[in-house]
Amino acid sequence: MQDRFKICGGKLDSFEGTHVVLVDDVVTTAATLNECAKVLYDAGARIISYATFGRAHASGDRL
């Protein structure tokens, strides 16, 4: 997932100091959320929250 996301349209300064909420339906490895958060943080966002509706089972989960 590295370098798959970028801020387009020269709007980098529009994220300066903002709180951004990323929404994803199911988190498997969190690679997508983490890469998006990195790009947003580099663009100036200071608080990045995740909202998800489900999580895939991890190998250590008790079922």
DSSP file (Angstrom, degrees, kcal/mol; ACC not computed):
  #  RESIDUE AA STRUCTURE BP1 BP2  ACC     N-H-->O    O-->H-N    N-H-->O    O-->H-N    TCO  KAPPA ALPHA  PHI   PSI    X-CA   Y-CA   Z-CA
    1    1 A M    >         0   0    0      0, 0.0     3,-1.6     0, 0.0     4,-0.3   0.000 360.0 360.0 360.0 -10.6    0.0    0.0    0.0
    2    2 A Q  T 3   +     0   0    0      1,-0.3    30,-0.0     2,-0.1    33,-0.0  -0.294 360.0   3.1 -61.0 134.7    2.9    2.4    0.3
    3    3 A D  T 3  S+     0   0    0      2,-0.1    -1,-0.3    32,-0.1     3,-0.0   0.729  93.7 119.7  63.6  27.2    2.7    5.4   -2.0
    4    4 A R    <   +     0   0    0     -3,-1.6     2,-0.3    28,-0.0    -2,-0.1   0.644  65.6  54.5 -91.0 -17.4   -0.7    4.5   -3.3
    5    5 A F        +     0   0    0     -4,-0.3     2,-0.3    30,-0.1    -2,-0.1  -0.890  59.1 165.8-121.6 148.0   -2.5    7.6   -2.0
    6    6 A K        -     0   0    0     -2,-0.3     2,-0.6    -3,-0.0    34,-0.1  -0.984  40.3-106.0-153.3 158.9   -1.9   11.3   -2.6
    7    7 A I        -     0   0    0     -2,-0.3     3,-0.3    32,-0.1     2,-0.2  -0.793  44.3-158.1 -86.6 123.6   -3.6   14.7   -2.1
    8    8 A C    >   +     0   0    0     -2,-0.6     3,-0.7     1,-0.2    -1,-0.0  -0.605  58.1  35.8-102.8 160.9   -4.6   15.9   -5.6
    9    9 A G  T 3  S-     0   0    0      1,-0.2    -1,-0.2    -2,-0.2    -2,-0.0   0.667 114.3 -78.2  79.3  18.7   -5.4   19.4   -6.9
   10   10 A G  T 3  S+     0   0    0     -3,-0.3     3,-0.3     1,-0.1    -1,-0.2   0.794  92.4 132.3  64.6  28.1   -2.9   21.4   -4.9
   11   11 A K    X   +     0   0    0     -3,-0.7     3,-1.5     1,-0.2     4,-0.3   0.067  20.5 122.0-100.0  23.2   -5.1   21.3   -1.8
   12   12 A L  G >  S+     0   0    0      1,-0.3     3,-1.3     2,-0.2    -1,-0.2   0.870  72.1  53.3 -55.6 -40.9   -2.3   20.4    0.6
   13   13 A D  G >  S+     0   0    0     -3,-0.3     3,-1.1     1,-0.3    -1,-0.3   0.650  90.6  76.6 -73.1 -13.2   -2.8   23.4    2.9
   14   14 A S  G <  S+     0   0    0     -3,-1.5    -1,-0.3     1,-0.2    -2,-0.2   0.634  93.7  52.1 -72.6 -10.8   -6.6   22.7    3.2
   15   15 A F  G X  S+     0   0    0     -3,-1.3     3,-2.2    28,-0.4    -1,-0.2   0.467  76.4 134.0 -98.7  -3.9   -5.8   19.9    5.7
   16   16 A E  T <  S-     0   0    0     -3,-1.1    29,-0.2     1,-0.3    28,-0.1  -0.263  85.2 -10.9 -55.6 117.5   -3.5   22.1    8.0
   17   17 A G  T 3  S+     0   0    0     27,-2.6    -1,-0.3     1,-0.2    28,-0.2   0.584 102.3 142.3  73.2  12.3   -4.5   21.5   11.6
   18   18 A T    <   -     0   0    0     -3,-2.2    28,-2.0    26,-0.1    29,-1.8  -0.347  53.0-128.8 -87.4 165.0   -7.7   19.6   10.8
   19   19 A H  E     -a   47   0A   0     27,-0.2     2,-0.4    26,-0.2    29,-0.2  -0.972  30.9-168.9-108.7 117.0   -9.3   16.5   12.4
   20   20 A V  E     -a   48   0A   0     27,-2.8    29,-2.8    -2,-0.6     2,-0.5  -0.891  11.2-155.2-111.9 136.9  -10.1   14.0    9.7
   21   21 A V  E     -a   49   0A   0     -2,-0.4     2,-0.4    27,-0.2    29,-0.2  -0.959   7.8-157.9-112.4 120.0  -12.3   10.9   10.2
   22   22 A L  E     -a   50   0A   0     27,-3.2    29,-2.7    -2,-0.5     2,-0.5  -0.822   7.7-157.2 -94.5 133.5  -11.6    7.9    7.8
   23   23 A V  E     +a   51   0A   0     -2,-0.4     2,-0.3    27,-0.2    29,-0.2  -0.946  16.2 170.5-115.8 130.3  -14.5    5.5    7.4
   24   24 A D  E     -a   52   0A   0     27,-2.3    29,-0.9    -2,-0.5    30,-0.3  -0.992  30.8-141.2-136.9 143.7  -13.9    1.9    6.2
   25   25 A D  S    S+     0   0    0     -2,-0.3    28,-1.1     1,-0.3    29,-0.5   0.962  86.9   7.4 -71.4 -51.1  -16.4   -1.0    6.1
   26   26 A V        -     0   0    0     27,-0.2     2,-0.6    26,-0.1    -1,-0.3  -0.997  66.2-146.4-136.2 131.4  -14.1   -3.8    7.3
   27   27 A V  B     +b   55   0B   0     27,-2.4    29,-3.1    -2,-0.4    25,-0.0  -0.851  26.3 161.4 -96.1 125.5  -10.5   -3.6    8.6
   28   28 A T  S    S-     0   0    0     -2,-0.6    -1,-0.2    27,-0.2    27,-0.0   0.792  83.3 -12.2-103.6 -70.0   -8.4   -6.5    7.6
   29   29 A T  S    S-     0   0    0     29,-0.0    -2,-0.1    26,-0.0    26,-0.0   0.523  82.5-127.8-108.3 -10.0   -4.7   -5.4    8.1
   30   30 A A  S  > S+     0   0    0      3,-0.0     4,-2.6     1,-0.0     5,-0.2   0.540  71.2 128.1  71.1   9.8   -5.3   -1.7    8.5
   31   31 A A  H  > S+     0   0    0      2,-0.2     4,-2.3     1,-0.2     5,-0.2   0.904  71.3  48.0 -61.9 -41.8   -2.8   -1.0    5.7
   32   32 A T  H  > S+     0   0    0      2,-0.2     4,-2.4     1,-0.2     5,-0.2   0.945 114.1  45.4 -64.7 -48.6   -5.2    1.1    3.7
   33   33 A L  H  > S+     0   0    0      1,-0.2     4,-2.5     2,-0.2    -2,-0.2   0.911 113.9  49.7 -61.4 -42.8   -6.2    3.2    6.8
   34   34 A N  H  X S+     0   0    0     -4,-2.6     4,-2.1     2,-0.2    -1,-0.2   0.891 111.5  47.6 -66.1 -39.9   -2.6    3.6    7.9
   35   35 A E  H  X S+     0   0    0     -4,-2.3     4,-2.1    -5,-0.2    -1,-0.2   0.915 113.1  48.4 -68.2 -42.2   -1.4    4.7    4.4
   36   36 A C  H  X S+     0   0    0     -4,-2.4     4,-2.5     1,-0.2    -2,-0.2   0.920 111.3  51.1 -61.2 -43.0   -4.2    7.2    4.1
   37   37 A A  H  X S+     0   0    0     -4,-2.5     4,-2.8    -5,-0.2     5,-0.2   0.893 107.8  52.7 -62.0 -40.2   -3.5    8.5    7.6
   38   38 A K  H  X S+     0   0    0     -4,-2.1     4,-2.5     2,-0.2    -1,-0.2   0.930 110.6  46.8 -61.4 -45.7    0.2    9.0    6.7
   39   39 A V  H  X S+     0   0    0     -4,-2.1     4,-1.2     1,-0.2    -2,-0.2   0.919 114.4  47.2 -64.0 -43.6   -0.7   11.0    3.6
   40   40 A L  H  <>S+     0   0    0     -4,-2.5     5,-2.4     2,-0.2    -2,-0.2   0.895 112.0  50.0 -65.3 -40.4   -3.2   13.2    5.5
   41   41 A Y  H ><5S+     0   0    0     -4,-2.8     3,-1.6     1,-0.2    -2,-0.2   0.922 109.5  51.0 -63.8 -43.5   -0.7   13.7    8.4
   42   42 A D  H 3<5S+     0   0    0     -4,-2.5    -1,-0.2     1,-0.3    -2,-0.2   0.776 106.5  56.6 -63.5 -25.5    2.0   14.7    5.9
   43   43 A A  T 3<5S-     0   0    0     -4,-1.2   -28,-0.4    -5,-0.2    -1,-0.3   0.434 131.8 -90.7 -86.5  -0.1   -0.5   17.2    4.4
   44   44 A G  T < 5S+     0   0    0     -3,-1.6   -27,-2.6     1,-0.3    -3,-0.2   0.319  76.3 143.6 113.8  -9.6   -1.0   18.9    7.8
   45   45 A A      < -     0   0    0     -5,-2.4    -1,-0.3   -29,-0.2   -26,-0.2  -0.412  26.7-170.9 -62.7 139.0   -3.9   17.0    9.5
   46   46 A R        +     0   0    0    -28,-2.0     2,-0.4     1,-0.3   -27,-0.2   0.678  68.9  40.5-109.2 -23.0   -3.2   16.7   13.2
   47   47 A I  E     -a   19   0A   0    -29,-1.8   -27,-2.8     2,-0.0     2,-0.5  -0.992  63.3-179.8-127.9 125.3   -5.9   14.3   14.4
   48   48 A I  E     -a   20   0A   0     -2,-0.4     2,-0.3   -29,-0.2   -27,-0.2  -0.976   6.5-175.7-127.8 117.6   -6.9   11.3   12.3
   49   49 A S  E     -a   21   0A   0    -29,-2.8   -27,-3.2    -2,-0.5     2,-0.4  -0.797  14.1-142.3-112.1 153.4   -9.6    9.0   13.6
   50   50 A Y  E     -a   22   0A   0     -2,-0.3     2,-0.4   -29,-0.2   -27,-0.2  -0.930  10.1-170.5-113.7 139.2  -10.9    5.7   12.1
   51   51 A A  E     +a   23   0A   0    -29,-2.7   -27,-2.3    -2,-0.4     2,-0.3  -0.990  17.4 171.4-125.2 122.3  -14.5    4.6   12.1
   52   52 A T  E     -a   24   0A   0     -2,-0.4   -27,-0.2   -29,-0.2   -26,-0.1  -0.898  32.6-152.5-130.3 159.7  -15.0    1.0   11.0
   53   53 A F  S    S+     0   0    0    -28,-1.1     2,-0.3   -29,-0.9   -27,-0.2   0.523  78.5   1.5-107.0 -10.6  -18.0   -1.4   10.9
   54   54 A G        -     0   0    0    -29,-0.5   -27,-2.4   -30,-0.3     2,-0.4  -0.985  56.5-141.5-167.7 165.3  -16.1   -4.6   11.2
   55   55 A R  B     -b   27   0B   0     -2,-0.3   -27,-0.2   -29,-0.2     2,-0.1  -0.999  24.4-121.1-139.4 134.9  -12.8   -6.3   11.6
   56   56 A A        -     0   0    0    -29,-3.1     2,-0.1    -2,-0.4    -2,-0.0  -0.420  45.5 -90.9 -69.7 150.3  -11.5   -9.4   10.0
   57   57 A H        -     0   0    0     -2,-0.1     2,-0.2     2,-0.1    -1,-0.1  -0.401  39.7-144.0 -63.9 133.1  -10.3  -12.1   12.5
   58   58 A A    >   -     0   0    0     -2,-0.1     3,-1.7    -3,-0.1    -1,-0.0  -0.596  27.0-106.3 -92.3 161.7   -6.7  -11.9   13.4
   59   59 A S  T 3  S+     0   0    0      1,-0.3    -1,-0.1    -2,-0.2    -2,-0.1   0.786 119.1  49.0 -61.6 -27.8   -4.7  -15.1   13.9
   60   60 A G  T 3  S+     0   0    0      2,-0.1    -1,-0.3     0, 0.0     2,-0.1   0.448  85.0 117.6 -92.3   0.5   -4.6  -14.6   17.7
   61   61 A D    <   -     0   0    0     -3,-1.7     2,-0.5     1,-0.1    -4,-0.0  -0.373  63.3-130.5 -68.6 142.5   -8.3  -14.0   18.1
   62   62 A R              0   0    0      1,-0.1    -1,-0.1    -2,-0.1    -2,-0.1  -0.821 360.0 360.0 -87.9 131.0  -10.4  -16.3   20.2
   63   63 A L              0   0    0     -2,-0.5    -1,-0.1    -6,-0.0    -2,-0.0   0.432 360.0 360.0-102.8 360.0  -13.5  -17.3   18.3
